[in-house]
Structure formats: structure tokens, C-alpha cells
Amino acid sequence: MHAAATHSLAEGALSSSDSVQRYNRFHEWIGERRLLRELGINQRDKRISLAGAHNKAVLAILRHCPDVNELALTQGTLDNDVLLLLGVRCKARLISLDLTGSRGFDAEGIKHVLAECLHLQKLVLTECEDVSGADYADEVPEGCTVVLAESDAR
């Protein structure tokens, strides 16, 4: 019986690489929570506005702010992967996304957001030089307004 108990214990034990991964994920989680506090973001907020947004901050928002439905990530640097994750994580709840003046992404990132965010009503791309309306015009779902210039917002 002692051998069987030892074998069972060994199967349930974490390898050292698993322990390291869990340790690193835990510390990433703590770091993300600290970053949100430093940015003045409350995890329970439904509306979050962040000027100078960057991938790490957006990832923290996506992981720790489950109720957000309006995001303003202005004057930042975001890549297509973050926009893809944003679409997947906020699929059922995001109604407004403002990327005014942000860069680092292209039409593919915008297409992911438009395809994934089923309830998106407004997408603001004012001063986003890396994308043009022609690149994703066929992807805009019914009921969603895309603002490309300040004059469009009126």
C-alpha cells in the first residue's frame, strides 16, 4: 500500500517547471493589479478611459475588469494581437471602443474587433493613421457607427 500511495502522490505533484510557471503567472497577476491601481482604474468600472494606452495595460484591463463595456484607449500603441484578444474577451459586452490617435495596429486588428464584438455600437478611429475605412468597410456590422474623423462624430 505504501508504494501505491507514493505513486499516487507523485502523479499529483507539480514538476519544478509547473511550479515556476504558476509562480510567474501569480506574480504577473499581482503586477497587473498594481498597474491598474497606478493607472487609477477600478476593476468594477464599466467605462474605462486610458490615454497613452499600451499592450500591457490593455491586457491587465482585459484580465481584471470583467464588467467593462466602454473602452477609450486613446493616444496609445496597441498591436493586432491585443485587439484580437480584446474582441475575444469582450465579445458579448463591449458597446463602445475609442482608439483615437492610437497606432501600432492595422485593418486586420480592426476586423477582429468588428467580427468578435457582437454588440459594438460605436468604434472611434479618429487620427488612427495606420487604418483607413476602405480597409474594413465591408466588416462593419449593422448598428455600429465608425467614426473616422471628428466631423463624423457630429
C-alpha positions as CSV (number, residue, x, y, z in Angstrom):
1,M,0.0,0.0,0.0
2,H,2.9,2.3,0.7
3,A,4.1,2.0,-2.9
4,A,0.6,2.8,-4.3
5,A,0.3,5.9,-2.1
6,T,3.7,7.1,-3.2
7,H,2.8,6.5,-6.8
8,S,-0.5,8.4,-6.4
9,L,1.3,11.3,-4.6
10,A,3.9,11.5,-7.4
11,E,1.2,11.8,-10.1
12,G,-0.4,14.7,-8.3
13,A,2.8,16.6,-7.6
14,L,3.8,19.6,-9.6
15,S,7.0,19.4,-11.6
16,S,9.5,22.2,-11.0
17,S,8.7,23.8,-14.3
18,D,5.0,23.7,-13.5
19,S,5.7,25.4,-10.1
20,V,7.8,28.0,-11.8
21,Q,5.0,28.7,-14.3
22,R,2.4,29.1,-11.6
23,Y,4.8,31.3,-9.6
24,N,5.4,33.5,-12.6
25,R,1.7,33.7,-13.5
26,F,0.8,34.7,-9.9
27,H,3.4,37.5,-10.0
28,E,2.2,38.7,-13.4
29,W,-1.3,38.8,-11.9
30,I,-0.1,40.8,-8.9
31,G,1.8,43.2,-11.2
32,E,-1.3,43.7,-13.4
33,R,-3.4,44.5,-10.4
34,R,-0.7,47.0,-9.2
35,L,-0.6,48.6,-12.7
36,L,-4.4,49.1,-12.7
37,R,-4.2,50.8,-9.3
38,E,-1.3,53.0,-10.5
39,L,-3.4,54.0,-13.6
40,G,-6.4,54.8,-11.4
41,I,-8.6,52.0,-12.9
42,N,-11.2,50.4,-10.7
43,Q,-11.8,46.8,-11.6
44,R,-15.6,47.2,-11.3
45,D,-15.8,50.1,-13.7
46,K,-17.9,49.7,-16.8
47,R,-16.3,52.6,-18.5
48,I,-12.6,52.9,-18.7
49,S,-10.6,55.7,-20.3
50,L,-6.9,55.5,-20.6
51,A,-4.7,57.9,-22.5
52,G,-1.3,56.6,-23.7
53,A,-2.6,53.0,-23.6
54,H,-0.1,50.2,-24.2
55,N,-0.5,46.5,-24.6
56,K,0.4,45.6,-21.0
57,A,-2.2,48.0,-19.6
58,V,-4.9,46.7,-22.0
59,L,-4.1,43.1,-21.1
60,A,-4.4,44.0,-17.4
61,I,-7.8,45.6,-18.1
62,L,-9.0,42.5,-20.1
63,R,-7.9,40.1,-17.3
64,H,-9.1,42.1,-14.3
65,C,-12.1,44.2,-15.4
66,P,-14.8,41.8,-16.3
67,D,-17.6,44.3,-16.4
68,V,-16.1,46.9,-18.8
69,N,-18.3,47.7,-21.8
70,E,-17.0,51.0,-22.9
71,L,-13.2,51.5,-23.5
72,A,-11.4,54.6,-24.6
73,L,-7.7,53.7,-25.3
74,T,-6.5,56.9,-26.8
75,Q,-3.1,58.1,-28.0
76,G,-1.6,54.7,-27.3
77,T,0.4,52.0,-29.0
78,L,-1.5,48.7,-29.4
79,D,-0.9,45.8,-31.7
80,N,-3.2,43.5,-33.6
81,D,-2.8,40.7,-31.1
82,V,-4.2,42.9,-28.3
83,L,-7.2,43.9,-30.5
84,L,-7.8,40.2,-31.2
85,L,-7.8,39.4,-27.5
86,L,-9.9,42.4,-26.8
87,G,-12.5,41.1,-29.3
88,V,-12.5,37.6,-27.7
89,R,-12.6,38.8,-24.1
90,C,-15.2,41.5,-24.6
91,K,-17.2,39.7,-27.2
92,A,-20.6,39.8,-25.5
93,R,-20.4,43.1,-23.7
94,L,-18.3,45.8,-25.5
95,I,-20.6,48.5,-26.9
96,S,-18.1,51.3,-27.4
97,L,-14.4,51.4,-28.3
98,D,-12.5,54.7,-28.8
99,L,-8.9,54.3,-30.3
100,T,-8.5,58.0,-31.1
101,G,-4.9,58.7,-32.0
102,S,-3.7,55.2,-31.3
103,R,-1.2,53.4,-33.6
104,G,0.5,50.0,-34.0
105,F,-2.4,48.1,-35.4
106,D,-3.9,47.8,-38.9
107,A,-7.1,46.9,-40.6
108,E,-6.7,43.2,-39.5
109,G,-6.9,44.2,-35.9
110,I,-10.0,46.3,-36.5
111,K,-11.6,43.5,-38.5
112,H,-11.1,41.2,-35.5
113,V,-12.9,43.7,-33.2
114,L,-15.7,44.2,-35.6
115,A,-16.2,40.4,-36.1
116,E,-16.0,39.5,-32.4
117,C,-17.7,42.3,-30.6
118,L,-21.3,41.4,-31.2
119,H,-22.9,44.4,-29.5
120,L,-20.4,47.1,-30.6
121,Q,-22.4,50.3,-31.4
122,K,-19.5,52.7,-31.8
123,L,-15.9,52.5,-32.9
124,V,-13.8,55.7,-32.9
125,L,-10.7,55.7,-35.1
126,T,-10.1,59.4,-35.4
127,E,-6.4,60.2,-36.1
128,C,-5.5,56.5,-36.4
129,E,-3.1,56.8,-39.3
130,D,-2.5,53.1,-39.8
131,V,-6.0,52.3,-40.9
132,S,-8.5,53.6,-43.4
133,G,-12.2,53.0,-43.7
134,A,-11.9,51.3,-47.0
135,D,-9.8,48.5,-45.5
136,Y,-12.6,47.1,-43.4
137,A,-15.8,48.8,-44.6
138,D,-17.4,45.5,-45.5
139,E,-16.9,44.2,-42.0
140,V,-18.9,46.9,-40.1
141,P,-21.9,45.2,-38.6
142,E,-25.4,46.7,-38.8
143,G,-26.0,49.1,-35.9
144,C,-22.3,50.0,-35.5
145,T,-21.1,53.5,-36.2
146,V,-17.5,54.0,-37.2
147,V,-16.1,57.5,-36.6
148,L,-13.0,58.2,-38.7
149,A,-12.8,62.0,-38.3
150,E,-14.1,64.5,-35.7
151,S,-16.6,65.7,-38.2
152,D,-18.1,62.2,-38.4
153,A,-18.9,62.3,-34.6
154,R,-21.5,65.1,-35.0
